[in-house]
Amino acid sequence: PWRQSMRLRVNPITCAGHGMCAELLPELIRLDPWGYPIMDSAEVPRKLVGHARRAAAACPTLALLTDDESVVPGLVGIRRDGRNAR
């Protein structure tokens, strides 16, 4: 059986510090003093996947990105499409 996981990342070049991501996903994202996002973990818990997708879609500069990966249990680092996971 495959396990679906999601990770969040921020493109620091396109992020303008609007802070919308932290408003929509405060469980995972907080802001630094200048309004830029800080995430303690990139892994998104299953119960927050929908919220993470909405936050990424709402980012005004599209700087918040989601990475969906399918992982084979026991083969850590190998994605379902055959490429190595990051």
Secondary structure, DSSP 8 states (H G I E B T S, - for coil): --EEEEEEEE-TTT-----HHHHH-TTTEEE-TTS-EEES-SEE-GGGHHHHHHHHHH-TTS-EEEEEEEE-TT-TTBBTTSSB--
